[in-house]
Amino acid sequence: MINPILYLMAQVIGYKFLLGKGLKFNLIHVHVLTRTALFALFLKLLRGTPYIITEYWTRYLPDSLSYRGFVRRKITSLLVKKADAMVCISEYLAEAMIQQGLKNNNYKIIPLAIRTGQFVPDVPSEKMQVKRIIHISNFNNHSKNVFGMLRAVKRLKMLRNDFELHMVGGADKFLKETIEFARVLDPDGKYIIFHGAKFGVKLVEEIRKSSFLLMFSNYETFSAVIQECLSCGIPGVVTRAGAVPEYFNSSSGILVAPGDEDALVESLNYMLDHYHDYNKQELRENVIRRFSYEIIGSTYYQLYKQLSS
């Protein structure tokens, strides 16, 4: 209980500091439950200040199995119920939260905003002799199924030899086991190449050098990585997992069933010969129309005005 108490104290101190600067608040926007919303509920009860919640977390999905604990569930349910709006980044996540008993009369679907001004296509170049497949994640095998993905890539390597898989990211607790698994399949690291975590310009550079994105997730609430690659004009081979089909269709690449390694091998084999058929500018324009800062910012602004007036 010590950390939640300290967290709440820090919120109170920060709030008093801002009041001391002469600021007043018409609305509170909470990101990611649960403890973040406790002070917002307190201010609503004390001062009548409305608050909204935006949730991204996979915790509520049936595949995740991490939304547990009697006290946590009761408190979370109260916080969601009292919010003036409950924003989710996908229909899939909203349905999962409702199924968990998290009721609110004003659920809204507002996707993540993508930095389309940063994730931009490269200048068209000649077809690469060695094609680059990129995978970007934290390498959590339970959610991202990286082991199944690597097994499929090993099978693909038995069919053809004109590609490399570039692995970007990897949280510390998942990175070592993923590298060990990959080295069983590719002892010399000739076609499964690890780059570590990349951010900002360096991440954009890795994406722009790639032929297409590979994601073999078991579940997703949105997947910003997919949209960032599309914004760079890079198509994908991704799973029909969770919210992905809400924002990705055949015009953006190939969808395969989660866990279907046979279908993944077949799709990768096809995409290696056809990734250049996708129009980079069209892929990018689809992202701009739906997920640019201007679009998502305007949507939130309208919600703010509605609730704080």
PyMOL commands that set and color helices and strands:
alter all, ss='L'
color gray80, all
select helices_A, chain A and resi 2-20+35-47+58-60+70-82+91-99+141-144+146-157+172-185+200-208+224-231+244-247+261-277+280-291+293-308
alter helices_A, ss='H'
color red, helices_A
select strands_A, chain A and resi 28-31+51-55+85-88+107-109+131-137+163-169+192-196+212-215+236-239+253-256
alter strands_A, ss='S'
color yellow, strands_A
deselect
rebuild
show_as cartoon
